[in-house]
């Protein structure tokens, strides 16, 4: 979990755009496949959905990003 937290903080500090962040996440996931248990994957999706819905209803771009994230975690 610490690894994910560090990645999140770095992306936030660098104001990375969402697509770059998703690409970086996918690369990191491939390098650390053993870390991404089903429990961790579900927690990531649950957290991403909660963040996307925290300000208002999810918009189209957020839904696309959530779908892309789910696809990455399934691969």
C-alpha angles and dihedrals in degrees: 000000000000090000091057092047092052091049091049093049093047092050091048093049092047093045089229115190115250096251092051089049092051091049091050091048091052091051091049091048091054092050093048104035093146091062094058102080119167089261092054092045091052091048091051092051093045091050094046091051091048092050093047091050098042098091101034141318115325113267127217096265091050091050090051092050091047090051091049090050091050090050091051091051092049094053 
